[in-house]
Amino acid sequence: MSIDATWENEAASRKFSRTKSIDKQFWLGLRRRLLPFLLPVGLLVLWQVLTSHGEVAPQVLPAPLQVFNAAVHLAHTELWADITVSAKRAFTGFAIGAGIGLIMGMINGLSKIGEELMDSTIHMARTVPHLALIPLVILWFGIGEETKVLLVALGVFFPMYLNTYHGMRAVDPGLVETGKVYGLRGFRLFRQVILPAAVPNILIGLRFALGVMWLTLIVAETVAADSGIGYITTNAREYMQTDVMLVGILIYALLGKGADLTARTLEHFLLPWHPTYGTARK
């Protein structure tokens, strides 16, 4: 066999290998994108089959089409206004509670005096379920927006504080010493070494806090609310409108999923170097 023929065979072999690798990556990527939808679609199909064959009474679990029609009807009336109200309550409370938790977690994680002064008290308060404070908060602030925002802020504070605190405490002392060797001190050391090392724990706290945010809002909006998604579901319960109740529940689920996707996006953006997050993840 001539040298030219050998080179042609090797080139064809390499081209075939590249094509095969690209095809494999394509199918792996497609599987990764479609697999999360497999279970929800399967449950939806099962739901439709059970309701269409009369295995489940419509008063107990309406058919998906009935729920969809209820959602369309609400979309033409007050739904978007109520979603806006709920989102405003949720993210206002989140900004307050998560912001305070982040700052206090950093202070107590970096300062021994701050830890001795505040950490034990915070842990004592953490053992009290924040939803158990609803009667007391209503007594103090009434049934206005302040009550709902305060409950959300209380709910998100503790996961944000705990994960930020442990993130600061878990920074490798070797990294800190290396930063000092390179002349980093004070805020520069914090910004370039300590904070990046603590970001994975902080983002875990962020994801937990976002989940608690919607959980708290669901309960808060069912207590003497006159607007919001919780008001829709509570009002539907009074009139036995199961389809409308399911619409409210599904909206909460979608909003929660959207918040979780936001947190994942932040992970990919802030941690491209990390083996568990970002573009380094396989």
C-alpha positions in Angstrom: 0.0 0.0 0.0 1.4 3.4 -0.9 2.1 6.2 1.6 -0.7 8.3 0.0 -3.3 5.6 0.5 -2.2 5.1 4.1 -2.6 8.8 4.8 -6.0 8.8 3.2 -7.1 5.8 5.3 -5.9 7.5 8.5 -7.7 10.8 7.6 -10.9 8.9 6.9 -10.6 7.0 10.2 -10.0 10.3 12.1 -13.0 11.9 10.3 -15.2 8.9 11.2 -14.1 9.1 14.8 -14.9 12.8 15.0 -18.3 12.3 13.4 -19.0 9.4 15.9 -17.9 11.6 18.8 -20.1 14.5 17.7 -23.1 12.2 17.3 -22.5 10.7 20.7 -22.3 14.2 22.3 -25.5 15.2 20.4 -27.5 12.3 21.8 -26.1 12.7 25.3 -27.1 16.4 25.2 -30.5 15.6 23.9 -31.0 12.9 26.6 -29.9 15.3 29.3 -32.5 17.9 28.1 -35.4 15.5 27.6 -35.0 13.2 30.6 -36.2 15.7 33.2 -39.5 16.0 31.4 -40.1 12.3 31.2 -41.6 11.9 34.7 -43.9 15.0 34.5 -45.2 14.0 31.1 -45.8 10.4 32.4 -47.7 11.7 35.4 -49.8 14.0 33.1 -50.7 11.1 30.9 -51.6 8.9 33.9 -53.7 11.7 35.2 -55.6 12.1 32.0 -56.2 8.4 31.7 -57.5 8.0 35.2 -59.9 11.0 34.9 -61.1 10.1 31.4 -62.0 6.6 32.4 -63.8 7.8 35.5 -61.4 6.2 37.9 -61.1 9.5 39.8 -64.1 11.8 40.5 -63.9 15.2 38.9 -64.6 16.8 42.3 -61.5 15.1 43.6 -59.1 15.6 40.7 -60.4 17.4 37.5 -59.0 16.4 34.1 -56.0 18.2 32.8 -58.1 19.9 30.1 -60.5 21.2 32.7 -57.5 22.6 34.7 -56.1 24.2 31.5 -59.5 25.8 30.7 -59.6 27.2 34.3 -56.1 28.6 33.8 -57.1 30.3 30.5 -60.2 31.8 32.1 -58.1 33.1 35.0 -55.5 34.5 32.6 -58.2 36.7 31.1 -59.3 38.0 34.5 -57.2 38.6 37.6 -54.4 35.9 37.3 -51.5 38.1 36.1 -52.3 40.8 38.7 -52.3 38.1 41.5 -49.0 36.6 40.2 -47.4 40.0 40.2 -48.6 40.6 43.8 -47.3 37.3 45.0 -43.9 37.7 43.2 -43.5 41.2 44.8 -44.2 39.8 48.3 -41.9 36.9 47.8 -38.9 38.7 46.4 -39.2 41.7 48.8 -39.1 39.3 51.7 -36.3 37.4 50.1 -34.2 40.5 49.5 -34.6 41.5 53.2 -34.1 38.1 54.8 -31.4 36.7 52.5 -29.5 40.0 52.5 -29.4 40.1 56.4 -28.6 36.4 56.5 -25.7 36.9 54.0 -24.2 39.8 55.9 -24.6 38.2 59.4 -23.2 34.9 58.1 -20.1 36.7 56.7 -19.6 38.7 59.9 -20.0 35.6 62.2 -17.9 33.4 59.9 -15.0 35.8 59.8 -15.2 37.3 63.3 -14.7 35.3 66.4 -16.3 38.1 68.5 -19.3 38.2 66.2 -19.7 34.5 66.4 -19.6 34.5 70.2 -22.0 37.4 70.4 -24.7 36.4 67.9 -24.4 32.8 66.7 -25.9 31.0 69.7 -28.8 33.4 69.8 -29.5 32.8 66.1 -29.4 29.1 66.6 -31.9 29.4 69.4 -34.2 31.4 67.2 -33.8 28.9 64.4 -35.4 26.1 66.4 -38.7 28.1 66.5 -40.7 27.3 63.3 -41.3 30.7 61.7 -44.7 29.6 60.5 -45.7 29.1 64.1 -45.2 32.9 64.6 -48.1 33.7 62.2 -50.6 34.5 65.0 -48.1 36.7 66.8 -47.0 38.5 63.7 -50.7 39.2 62.8 -51.2 40.5 66.3 -48.2 42.9 65.8 -48.6 44.0 62.2 -52.2 43.1 61.3 -53.0 41.3 58.0 -51.4 43.7 55.6 -48.4 43.3 53.3 -45.9 43.7 56.2 -47.0 40.4 57.7 -46.5 38.4 54.6 -43.1 40.0 53.7 -41.9 39.5 57.3 -42.8 35.8 57.3 -40.9 35.3 54.0 -37.9 37.2 55.4 -37.9 35.1 58.5 -38.1 31.9 56.4 -35.2 32.7 54.1 -32.9 34.2 56.7 -31.8 31.0 58.4 -30.8 28.9 55.4 -28.9 31.8 54.0 -27.2 32.6 57.3 -26.2 29.0 58.0 -24.7 28.2 54.6 -22.9 31.6 54.4 -21.5 31.1 57.9 -20.3 27.5 57.2 -18.9 28.6 53.8 -16.7 31.2 55.5 -15.6 28.8 58.2 -14.8 26.0 55.6 -12.3 28.1 53.6 -9.0 26.2 53.4 -6.5 28.0 55.7 -3.8 27.1 53.1 -5.6 29.3 50.5 -5.6 32.2 53.0 -2.0 31.8 53.8 -1.1 31.6 50.1 -3.0 34.9 49.5 -1.1 36.5 52.3 2.2 35.4 50.8 1.2 37.2 47.6 0.6 40.3 49.6 -3.2 40.2 49.9 -4.6 41.8 53.1 -7.9 43.0 54.4 -10.7 43.5 51.9 -8.5 42.3 49.0 -7.9 39.0 50.7 -11.6 38.7 51.4 -12.6 39.5 47.8 -10.0 37.5 46.0 -9.6 34.4 48.2 -12.2 34.0 51.0 -15.4 35.0 49.1 -14.7 32.9 46.0 -14.0 29.8 48.2 -17.2 30.3 50.1 -19.5 31.0 47.1 -20.4 27.3 46.6 -21.9 27.1 50.1 -23.6 30.5 49.7 -25.3 29.3 46.5 -26.5 26.2 48.3 -28.0 28.5 50.9 -29.5 30.6 48.1 -31.3 27.5 46.6 -32.6 26.5 50.0 -33.8 30.0 50.7 -35.6 30.2 47.4 -37.5 27.0 48.1 -38.4 28.2 51.6 -39.5 31.5 50.1 -42.3 30.0 48.1 -43.3 27.6 50.9 -43.7 30.4 53.3 -45.6 32.6 50.9 -48.1 29.8 50.2 -49.0 29.6 53.9 -48.8 33.4 54.4 -51.2 34.1 51.5 -53.8 31.7 52.8 -54.1 33.7 56.0 -56.5 36.7 55.6 -55.2 37.6 52.1 -57.3 39.6 49.6 -54.9 39.2 46.6 -52.2 36.9 45.3 -52.1 33.2 44.2 -52.8 32.0 47.8 -56.0 34.1 47.8 -57.1 32.5 44.5 -56.6 29.0 45.9 -58.3 29.8 49.3 -61.3 31.4 47.5 -61.5 28.4 45.2 -61.6 26.1 48.2 -64.5 28.0 49.7 -66.5 27.3 46.5 -65.2 23.8 45.9 -63.5 24.8 42.6 -60.9 22.1 42.5 -59.6 23.0 39.1 -58.8 26.6 40.2 -57.1 25.2 43.3 -54.9 23.1 41.1 -54.1 26.1 38.8 -52.8 27.9 41.9 -50.8 24.9 43.0 -49.2 24.5 39.6 -48.4 28.2 39.4 -46.5 27.9 42.7 -44.7 24.9 41.3 -43.7 26.7 38.1 -42.5 29.8 40.0 -40.5 27.6 42.3 -38.9 25.8 39.3 -38.1 29.2 37.8 -36.4 30.3 41.0 -34.4 27.1 41.1 -33.3 27.5 37.4 -32.2 31.1 38.3 -30.0 29.7 41.1 -28.5 27.1 38.7 -27.8 29.8 36.2 -25.9 31.7 38.9 -23.9 28.6 39.7 -22.9 28.2 36.0 -22.0 31.9 35.8 -20.1 32.3 39.1 -18.4 28.9 39.3 -17.1 28.0 35.8 -14.0 26.6 37.5 -15.7 24.3 40.0 -15.8 20.6 39.2 -19.4 20.3 40.4 -20.8 23.5 38.8 -20.5 25.6 35.8 -19.0 24.7 32.5 -16.6 22.3 34.2 -19.4 20.0 34.9 -19.7 16.9 32.6 
